[in-house]
Amino acid sequence: MRRLGLRARVTTAFAVGALLLSASMALVSYELTRRTLLDERERTVLRAAYYDAAVVRAGLDVENPDAAEALRTLDTGTSRRALMLLNGEWYGRVAGTGVTDAIPVRLNELVMAGEPAVQRIRLDDQPYMLVGVPLSESAFFYEIASLRELEQTFQVLALALTAVAIMVAGSGAALGWYATRHGLRPLTAVADAAERIAAGDFTTRLTPDTDPDLTRLSTSFNRMVDELAQRIDRDRRFAADVSHELRSPLQTLAAAASVLARRRENQDERTATAARLVADEIDRFQQLVNDLLDLARGDQPVHREPVELTELARRACRDRDLPESMVHLAADTPATWQVDRRRVAQVLANLLDNAERYGAGPVAVRLLRAGDAGVIEVDDEGPGVPVEDREAIFDRFVRGRAAHHRGGGDGSGLGLALVAQHAAAHGGVASASDRPGGGARFRVTLPGSLA
């Protein structure tokens, strides 16, 4: 399961915190309001019930009491119902089993025992408040007041508080997003600077006074970049110096090997074989020194110029006795690209050499476009490149499955590293994948070359 990012976690925490707080406040507010309104309504119903009970008691305190007439004198409106139990018989304008049967037994027992009682009940799935008042030993007054409007008020209040809680949670999420966006801005600047440094721009620095709380981080970051740039520059100068120093003795050795090669017919078989091996190793050594020099010059800026890439690719094929027909230019791709001629020529040469050395020979060189980027693809018919090696082979001194092996084979392990470096100098990338039908496909993308 993918873990949420810092911004998402902080935003979620703000939203959940705001929701819990608003929900708690909403529940407390709802309960307090509900109790207050119920208590107030209960007091109102009690006052009305006692008043009506007094009126009915006065109506019964005559020589010939008429219970029904006494109840009709009450002004109960539509929200209250008045009942009376007189000498075991029920009276009331709306008296009936539906109402009288709803009177709880316990409340009825209390009223008949001479104690007033109050209880909330449900009648026809509607809320009511029932008040029982004893009038005499044989007369008992009951009044049922509807609580429907109060219940509707509670529903509206619950909806309003729920909406408020949701809005507060949304506001909390927005606040969390805003806080993380501005709070992480210095870290975003650090990430952007690190990406530019990884791309080779060692002039990138952070402004120490951007955020007082991150001054130490900015200062440490800048110091790290300074030390890294100095270390890379020292390594580059060392490689260049060593390569230059090696060239003179290598040229002398190459000249001596050439003399031995021209006099091969005067040598015995063992001497001729040894001379040939020496000449091959000197050539390989010279190629390694040249590659090291190219790597040392990798920080030089790209010199873009119009280059007819189809001719450049065909020339690379001719130099290796490969058929020019393997070069294919896509229909929607111009033949002239804006690239560094020297770097792209070496990219083509190294990819073709790699295909001959490790891929059983190249079978196609394709030139195509991807937006404003030019793309070079070289296919071979070898065993392909395992997925786990497709990034490592572009590192220095790495060959195929021997991802960290530095010996054996006749390659220097720098060819594909130079391809990746030249692609990065153009702002592009180099990659390897499977070729449909078998083999490997090496792809170099050069952004801006077709703009």
KEPALUM-532936 format. One record per residue (C-alpha): residue number from 1; z, y, x negated; residue in three letters. Coordinates in steps of 0.001 Angstrom, whole numbers, always signed. Layout:
<pts>
- i  zz  yy  xx  aa
- NUM  Z  Y  X  ALA .
...
</pts>
This chain:
<pts>
- i  zz  yy  xx  aa
- 1  +0  +0  +0  MET .
- 2  -1032  +3362  -1420  ARG .
- 3  +1846  +5709  -2108  ARG .
- 4  +1688  +9194  -637  LEU .
- 5  +1216  +12100  -3001  GLY .
- 6  +3927  +14632  -3773  LEU .
- 7  +2476  +17245  -1432  ARG .
- 8  +2204  +14735  +1402  ALA .
- 9  +5757  +13484  +817  ARG .
- 10  +7238  +16988  +762  VAL .
- 11  +5265  +18021  +3846  THR .
- 12  +6382  +14867  +5650  THR .
- 13  +9991  +15483  +4618  ALA .
- 14  +9847  +19037  +5971  PHE .
- 15  +8286  +17813  +9218  ALA .
- 16  +10795  +14976  +9683  VAL .
- 17  +13725  +17242  +8801  GLY .
- 18  +12552  +19924  +11218  ALA .
- 19  +11989  +17292  +13912  LEU .
- 20  +15455  +15777  +13472  LEU .
- 21  +17109  +19194  +13481  LEU .
- 22  +15151  +20445  +16495  SER .
- 23  +15655  +17161  +18349  ALA .
- 24  +19412  +17284  +17706  SER .
- 25  +19586  +20890  +18865  MET .
- 26  +17462  +20048  +21896  ALA .
- 27  +19715  +17131  +22866  LEU .
- 28  +22847  +19230  +22449  VAL .
- 29  +21319  +22115  +24409  SER .
- 30  +20114  +19783  +27146  TYR .
- 31  +23488  +18090  +27503  GLU .
- 32  +25431  +21379  +27541  LEU .
- 33  +23051  +22937  +30051  THR .
- 34  +23114  +19818  +32206  ARG .
- 35  +26893  +19690  +32298  ARG .
- 36  +27170  +23397  +32997  THR .
- 37  +24681  +23289  +35870  LEU .
- 38  +26214  +20129  +37340  LEU .
- 39  +29727  +21563  +37161  ASP .
- 40  +28563  +24786  +38760  GLU .
- 41  +26708  +22917  +41481  ARG .
- 42  +29689  +20678  +42092  GLU .
- 43  +31967  +23672  +42514  ARG .
- 44  +29451  +25252  +44909  THR .
- 45  +29164  +22058  +46959  VAL .
- 46  +32947  +21673  +47057  LEU .
- 47  +33439  +25222  +48282  ARG .
- 48  +30804  +24750  +50976  ALA .
- 49  +32202  +21334  +51955  ALA .
- 50  +35778  +22637  +52277  TYR .
- 51  +34562  +25602  +54270  TYR .
- 52  +32548  +23375  +56617  ASP .
- 53  +35494  +20995  +56893  ALA .
- 54  +37694  +23913  +57965  ALA .
- 55  +35138  +24932  +60598  VAL .
- 56  +34947  +21377  +61951  VAL .
- 57  +38739  +21081  +61945  ARG .
- 58  +38935  +24270  +64005  ALA .
- 59  +36325  +22893  +66415  GLY .
- 60  +38360  +19735  +66916  LEU .
- 61  +41616  +21594  +67435  ASP .
- 62  +40948  +22058  +71168  VAL .
- 63  +42024  +20302  +74331  GLU .
- 64  +38797  +18287  +74712  ASN .
- 65  +37272  +18037  +71173  PRO .
- 66  +33543  +17405  +70889  ASP .
- 67  +32695  +16091  +67416  ALA .
- 68  +28921  +16480  +67783  ALA .
- 69  +29278  +20055  +69007  GLU .
- 70  +31635  +20872  +66134  ALA .
- 71  +29059  +19586  +63642  LEU .
- 72  +26237  +21561  +65269  ARG .
- 73  +28099  +24778  +64623  THR .
- 74  +27730  +24272  +60868  LEU .
- 75  +25026  +26131  +58922  ASP .
- 76  +24100  +23430  +56399  THR .
- 77  +20459  +24373  +55955  GLY .
- 78  +18053  +21748  +54653  THR .
- 79  +19923  +20813  +51496  SER .
- 80  +23133  +19479  +53058  ARG .
- 81  +24009  +16861  +55617  ARG .
- 82  +27305  +16812  +57531  ALA .
- 83  +28907  +13644  +58922  LEU .
- 84  +32213  +12881  +60553  MET .
- 85  +34079  +9669  +61173  LEU .
- 86  +36265  +10131  +64254  LEU .
- 87  +38337  +7282  +65621  ASN .
- 88  +36085  +4772  +63824  GLY .
- 89  +32857  +6257  +65195  GLU .
- 90  +30262  +8221  +63212  TRP .
- 91  +28969  +11588  +64379  TYR .
- 92  +26328  +13833  +62966  GLY .
- 93  +22890  +15253  +63598  ARG .
- 94  +21419  +12922  +61009  VAL .
- 95  +23951  +10157  +61227  ALA .
- 96  +22620  +6655  +60841  GLY .
- 97  +22982  +3520  +58844  THR .
- 98  +20748  +4894  +56073  GLY .
- 99  +23264  +7671  +55385  VAL .
- 100  +26543  +6109  +56362  THR .
- 101  +25767  +2894  +54483  ASP .
- 102  +25192  +4940  +51326  ALA .
- 103  +28801  +6150  +51297  ILE .
- 104  +30551  +4196  +48521  PRO .
- 105  +33372  +1965  +49693  VAL .
- 106  +35799  +3253  +47081  ARG .
- 107  +35201  +6898  +48079  LEU .
- 108  +35618  +6018  +51725  ASN .
- 109  +38919  +4280  +50988  GLU .
- 110  +40215  +7349  +49115  LEU .
- 111  +39284  +9709  +51952  VAL .
- 112  +40863  +7440  +54571  MET .
- 113  +43961  +7367  +52418  ALA .
- 114  +44139  +11142  +52800  GLY .
- 115  +42679  +12196  +49427  GLU .
- 116  +39560  +14355  +49038  PRO .
- 117  +36893  +12694  +46875  ALA .
- 118  +33619  +13665  +45207  VAL .
- 119  +30856  +11352  +43868  GLN .
- 120  +27177  +11599  +42932  ARG .
- 121  +24990  +9022  +44678  ILE .
- 122  +21290  +8232  +45175  ARG .
- 123  +19818  +8041  +48612  LEU .
- 124  +16150  +7188  +49179  ASP .
- 125  +15754  +7404  +45383  ASP .
- 126  +16912  +11021  +45459  GLN .
- 127  +20094  +12404  +43831  PRO .
- 128  +22893  +13676  +46092  TYR .
- 129  +26489  +14793  +45781  MET .
- 130  +28884  +13347  +48372  LEU .
- 131  +32140  +15101  +49315  VAL .
- 132  +34745  +13492  +51540  GLY .
- 133  +37543  +15543  +53134  VAL .
- 134  +40253  +14050  +55394  PRO .
- 135  +40799  +16168  +58513  LEU .
- 136  +43508  +14088  +60159  SER .
- 137  +44693  +10521  +60381  GLU .
- 138  +41670  +9637  +62545  SER .
- 139  +39085  +12237  +61525  ALA .
- 140  +37243  +12353  +58223  PHE .
- 141  +34527  +14811  +57189  PHE .
- 142  +31680  +14000  +54817  TYR .
- 143  +29029  +16311  +53432  GLU .
- 144  +26024  +15202  +51362  ILE .
- 145  +24314  +17911  +49250  ALA .
- 146  +20880  +17325  +47694  SER .
- 147  +20571  +17615  +43906  LEU .
- 148  +16793  +17261  +43847  ARG .
- 149  +16120  +20828  +42739  GLU .
- 150  +18722  +20458  +40008  LEU .
- 151  +17107  +17230  +38809  GLU .
- 152  +13689  +18937  +38726  GLN .
- 153  +15281  +21721  +36702  THR .
- 154  +16551  +19111  +34242  PHE .
- 155  +13063  +17602  +33937  GLN .
- 156  +11488  +20979  +33242  VAL .
- 157  +14236  +21739  +30725  LEU .
- 158  +13665  +18389  +28990  ALA .
- 159  +9917  +19025  +28755  LEU .
- 160  +10485  +22533  +27420  ALA .
- 161  +12955  +21350  +24806  LEU .
- 162  +10632  +18499  +23794  THR .
- 163  +7752  +20953  +23379  ALA .
- 164  +9989  +23224  +21319  VAL .
- 165  +11044  +20292  +19109  ALA .
- 166  +7407  +19330  +18520  ILE .
- 167  +6465  +22917  +17703  MET .
- 168  +9395  +23225  +15328  VAL .
- 169  +8364  +19976  +13633  ALA .
- 170  +4810  +21304  +13307  GLY .
- 171  +6141  +24550  +11899  SER .
- 172  +8242  +22562  +9436  GLY .
- 173  +5171  +20625  +8328  ALA .
- 174  +3212  +23872  +7909  ALA .
- 175  +6091  +25379  +5954  LEU .
- 176  +6296  +22283  +3754  GLY .
- 177  +2557  +22359  +3109  TRP .
- 178  +2698  +26067  +2278  TYR .
- 179  +5727  +25604  +19  ALA .
- 180  +4183  +22688  -1859  THR .
- 181  +851  +24452  -2163  ARG .
- 182  +2445  +27462  -3804  HIS .
- 183  +5155  +25484  -5566  GLY .
- 184  +2653  +23072  -7121  LEU .
- 185  +184  +25785  -8102  ARG .
- 186  +1577  +25972  -11672  PRO .
- 187  +1317  +22175  -11966  LEU .
- 188  -2233  +22345  -10627  THR .
- 189  -3005  +24865  -13360  ALA .
- 190  -1578  +22421  -15912  VAL .
- 191  -3722  +19593  -14493  ALA .
- 192  -6858  +21773  -14570  ASP .
- 193  -6126  +22791  -18144  ALA .
- 194  -5601  +19155  -19128  ALA .
- 195  -8952  +18211  -17566  GLU .
- 196  -10742  +20963  -19472  ARG .
- 197  -9082  +19851  -22702  ILE .
- 198  -10072  +16233  -21994  ALA .
- 199  -13655  +17477  -21571  ALA .
- 200  -13487  +18999  -25052  GLY .
- 201  -12541  +22617  -24370  ASP .
- 202  -9662  +23068  -26836  PHE .
- 203  -9576  +26828  -26274  THR .
- 204  -7807  +26288  -22956  THR .
- 205  -4284  +27662  -22807  ARG .
- 206  -1639  +28338  -20151  LEU .
- 207  -215  +31793  -19547  THR .
- 208  +3528  +31515  -20332  PRO .
- 209  +4541  +34362  -18009  ASP .
- 210  +2828  +32899  -14926  THR .
- 211  +6097  +31412  -13653  ASP .
- 212  +9460  +32129  -15308  PRO .
- 213  +10749  +28672  -14401  ASP .
- 214  +7788  +27022  -16160  LEU .
- 215  +7747  +29138  -19301  THR .
- 216  +9092  +26278  -21398  ARG .
- 217  +6474  +23893  -19985  LEU .
- 218  +3647  +26365  -20636  SER .
- 219  +4843  +27060  -24187  THR .
- 220  +5225  +23353  -24974  SER .
- 221  +1821  +22599  -23463  PHE .
- 222  +117  +25305  -25536  ASN .
- 223  +1863  +24102  -28692  ARG .
- 224  +735  +20555  -27958  MET .
- 225  -2870  +21686  -27504  VAL .
- 226  -2731  +23656  -30761  ASP .
- 227  -1453  +20646  -32659  GLU .
- 228  -3992  +18365  -30989  LEU .
- 229  -6868  +20704  -31817  ALA .
- 230  -5701  +20960  -35427  GLN .
- 231  -5390  +17174  -35667  ARG .
- 232  -8859  +16602  -34206  ILE .
- 233  -10327  +19267  -36479  ASP .
- 234  -8701  +17637  -39516  ARG .
- 235  -10020  +14225  -38498  ASP .
- 236  -13486  +15667  -37902  ARG .
- 237  -13531  +17412  -41274  ARG .
- 238  -12266  +14257  -42947  PHE .
- 239  -15021  +12152  -41382  ALA .
- 240  -17649  +14733  -42306  ALA .
- 241  -16350  +15081  -45869  ASP .
- 242  -16164  +11332  -46376  VAL .
- 243  -19655  +10862  -44949  SER .
- 244  -21088  +13576  -47195  HIS .
- 245  -19349  +12122  -50240  GLU .
- 246  -20711  +8673  -49420  LEU .
- 247  -24286  +9847  -49100  ARG .
- 248  -24855  +10423  -52817  SER .
- 249  -23792  +6951  -53987  PRO .
- 250  -25564  +5423  -50992  LEU .
- 251  -28804  +7141  -51963  GLN .
- 252  -28400  +5803  -55496  THR .
- 253  -27745  +2303  -54160  LEU .
- 254  -30713  +2585  -51797  ALA .
- 255  -32977  +3608  -54692  ALA .
- 256  -31737  +680  -56791  ALA .
- 257  -32220  -1708  -53861  ALA .
- 258  -35771  -373  -53438  SER .
- 259  -36531  -1113  -57100  VAL .
- 260  -35187  -4643  -56676  LEU .
- 261  -37258  -5105  -53525  ALA .
- 262  -40469  -4040  -55306  ARG .
- 263  -39829  -6567  -58077  ARG .
- 264  -38982  -9418  -55720  ARG .
- 265  -41928  -11539  -56979  GLU .
- 266  -40375  -11610  -60451  ASN .
- 267  -37006  -12858  -59166  GLN .
- 268  -35826  -16339  -58462  ASP .
- 269  -35005  -17324  -54885  GLU .
- 270  -31218  -16715  -55108  ARG .
- 271  -31664  -13309  -56727  THR .
- 272  -34271  -12281  -54154  ALA .
- 273  -31989  -13347  -51298  THR .
- 274  -29069  -11439  -52763  ALA .
- 275  -31221  -8339  -53252  ALA .
- 276  -32395  -8527  -49635  ARG .
- 277  -28803  -8825  -48364  LEU .
- 278  -27765  -5860  -50489  VAL .
- 279  -30644  -3783  -49119  ALA .
- 280  -29778  -4722  -45522  ASP .
- 281  -26109  -3839  -45988  GLU .
- 282  -27031  -543  -47627  ILE .
- 283  -29244  +297  -44615  ASP .
- 284  -26430  -620  -42280  ARG .
- 285  -23989  +1458  -44322  PHE .
- 286  -26349  +4430  -44232  GLN .
- 287  -26652  +4122  -40458  GLN .
- 288  -22862  +4032  -40168  LEU .
- 289  -22527  +7161  -42300  VAL .
- 290  -25177  +8938  -40205  ASN .
- 291  -23352  +7955  -37013  ASP .
- 292  -20073  +9232  -38415  LEU .
- 293  -21725  +12539  -39252  LEU .
- 294  -23128  +12776  -35732  ASP .
- 295  -19683  +12096  -34312  LEU .
- 296  -18198  +14759  -36567  ALA .
- 297  -20786  +17251  -35298  ARG .
- 298  -20053  +16322  -31675  GLY .
- 299  -18191  +19566  -30980  ASP .
- 300  -21281  +21656  -31569  GLN .
- 301  -22657  +23304  -28405  PRO .
- 302  -25639  +21847  -26600  VAL .
- 303  -28918  +23604  -27339  HIS .
- 304  -30924  +23182  -24158  ARG .
- 305  -34667  +23647  -24325  GLU .
- 306  -37671  +22388  -22349  PRO .
- 307  -38315  +18811  -23457  VAL .
- 308  -41055  +16507  -22142  GLU .
- 309  -38797  +13532  -21704  LEU .
- 310  -41509  +10996  -20920  THR .
- 311  -43113  +11613  -24312  GLU .
- 312  -39694  +11513  -25996  LEU .
- 313  -38964  +8149  -24387  ALA .
- 314  -42395  +6754  -25281  ARG .
- 315  -41964  +7860  -28897  ARG .
- 316  -38613  +6068  -29038  ALA .
- 317  -40353  +2918  -27795  CYS .
- 318  -43216  +3278  -30313  ARG .
- 319  -40765  +3635  -33193  ASP .
- 320  -39343  +234  -32252  ARG .
- 321  -42683  -1471  -31565  ASP .
- 322  -41899  -1598  -27859  LEU .
- 323  -44586  -1115  -25190  PRO .
- 324  -44791  +2434  -23854  GLU .
- 325  -45503  +992  -20410  SER .
- 326  -41819  +240  -19936  MET .
- 327  -41175  +4001  -19498  VAL .
- 328  -41237  +4904  -15791  HIS .
- 329  -40971  +8414  -14350  LEU .
- 330  -39797  +8594  -10722  ALA .
- 331  -42206  +10246  -8298  ALA .
- 332  -39886  +13158  -7457  ASP .
- 333  -38809  +13775  -11059  THR .
- 334  -40437  +16385  -13336  PRO .
- 335  -41508  +15272  -16797  ALA .
- 336  -39952  +18312  -18507  THR .
- 337  -36147  +18546  -18669  TRP .
- 338  -33803  +21231  -19975  GLN .
- 339  -31819  +19228  -22557  VAL .
- 340  -30853  +19097  -26219  ASP .
- 341  -33791  +17317  -27843  ARG .
- 342  -31840  +15867  -30783  ARG .
- 343  -29010  +14526  -28657  ARG .
- 344  -31240  +12986  -25958  VAL .
- 345  -33507  +11434  -28595  ALA .
- 346  -30474  +9745  -30095  GLN .
- 347  -29318  +8626  -26632  VAL .
- 348  -32669  +6905  -26054  LEU .
- 349  -32706  +5415  -29543  ALA .
- 350  -29169  +4055  -29308  ASN .
- 351  -29685  +2577  -25847  LEU .
- 352  -32880  +842  -26945  LEU .
- 353  -31225  -435  -30137  ASP .
- 354  -28262  -1681  -28128  ASN .
- 355  -30586  -3525  -25743  ALA .
- 356  -32449  -5151  -28663  GLU .
- 357  -29263  -6079  -30482  ARG .
- 358  -27098  -7360  -27632  TYR .
- 359  -29245  -7518  -24497  GLY .
- 360  -32187  -9753  -25499  ALA .
- 361  -34448  -6698  -25542  GLY .
- 362  -35089  -3764  -23187  PRO .
- 363  -37298  -4314  -20143  VAL .
- 364  -37462  -826  -18582  ALA .
- 365  -36691  +2815  -19283  VAL .
- 366  -36473  +4848  -16083  ARG .
- 367  -36313  +8615  -15760  LEU .
- 368  -35191  +9869  -12357  LEU .
- 369  -33288  +12676  -10725  ARG .
- 370  -30023  +12933  -8795  ALA .
- 371  -29895  +16452  -7352  GLY .
- 372  -30146  +18863  -10276  ASP .
- 373  -29197  +16120  -12761  ALA .
- 374  -31574  +14061  -14806  GLY .
- 375  -30778  +10357  -15097  VAL .
- 376  -31843  +7981  -17867  ILE .
- 377  -31613  +4245  -17177  GLU .
- 378  -32287  +1490  -19707  VAL .
- 379  -32410  -2114  -18459  ASP .
- 380  -32194  -5250  -20553  ASP .
- 381  -32404  -8957  -19785  GLU .
- 382  -29305  -10062  -21643  GLY .
- 383  -26064  -11598  -20332  PRO .
- 384  -24847  -8300  -18872  GLY .
- 385  -21565  -6491  -19445  VAL .
- 386  -18338  -7869  -17911  PRO .
- 387  -16656  -5490  -15492  VAL .
- 388  -13526  -5258  -17628  GLU .
- 389  -15600  -4111  -20635  ASP .
- 390  -17755  -1452  -18964  ARG .
- 391  -15551  +1428  -20010  GLU .
- 392  -14331  +68  -23337  ALA .
- 393  -17836  -397  -24806  ILE .
- 394  -18251  +3388  -24911  PHE .
- 395  -15258  +3687  -27239  ASP .
- 396  -15729  +3864  -30980  ARG .
- 397  -16034  +616  -32964  PHE .
- 398  -16130  -1529  -29825  VAL .
- 399  -18733  -4219  -29161  ARG .
- 400  -18989  -6114  -25899  GLY .
- 401  -16295  -8678  -25211  ARG .
- 402  -14684  -7977  -28567  ALA .
- 403  -13243  -4783  -27128  ALA .
- 404  -10957  -4196  -30085  HIS .
- 405  -12761  -6192  -32748  HIS .
- 406  -13898  -4190  -35768  ARG .
- 407  -15723  -6778  -37787  GLY .
- 408  -18643  -9134  -37436  GLY .
- 409  -22086  -8496  -36075  GLY .
- 410  -24669  -6129  -37499  ASP .
- 411  -23789  -3052  -35427  GLY .
- 412  -21468  -213  -36323  SER .
- 413  -19808  -13  -32915  GLY .
- 414  -20666  +3690  -32743  LEU .
- 415  -23990  +3645  -30918  GLY .
- 416  -22674  +3696  -27356  LEU .
- 417  -19843  +6022  -28376  ALA .
- 418  -22501  +8521  -29471  LEU .
- 419  -24327  +8008  -26164  VAL .
- 420  -21146  +8844  -24252  ALA .
- 421  -20456  +11836  -26500  GLN .
- 422  -23949  +13294  -26052  HIS .
- 423  -23740  +12759  -22286  ALA .
- 424  -20359  +14514  -22175  ALA .
- 425  -21765  +17393  -24233  ALA .
- 426  -24291  +17913  -21422  HIS .
- 427  -21485  +17727  -18871  GLY .
- 428  -22503  +14220  -17821  GLY .
- 429  -21329  +10639  -18149  VAL .
- 430  -22571  +7311  -19452  ALA .
- 431  -21931  +4074  -17584  SER .
- 432  -22913  +404  -17519  ALA .
- 433  -23585  -1853  -14543  SER .
- 434  -25447  -5021  -13562  ASP .
- 435  -29227  -4979  -13329  ARG .
- 436  -30657  -6498  -10156  PRO .
- 437  -32059  -9842  -11216  GLY .
- 438  -29784  -10210  -14221  GLY .
- 439  -29005  -8286  -17362  GLY .
- 440  -27360  -4928  -17909  ALA .
- 441  -28282  -1411  -16844  ARG .
- 442  -27072  +1566  -18897  PHE .
- 443  -27157  +4883  -17063  ARG .
- 444  -26791  +8376  -18539  VAL .
- 445  -26480  +11380  -16205  THR .
- 446  -27302  +14855  -17531  LEU .
- 447  -26264  +17525  -15001  PRO .
- 448  -28249  +20767  -14892  GLY .
- 449  -31221  +19351  -16738  SER .
- 450  -33513  +19658  -13697  LEU .
- 451  -32123  +22923  -12240  ALA .
</pts>
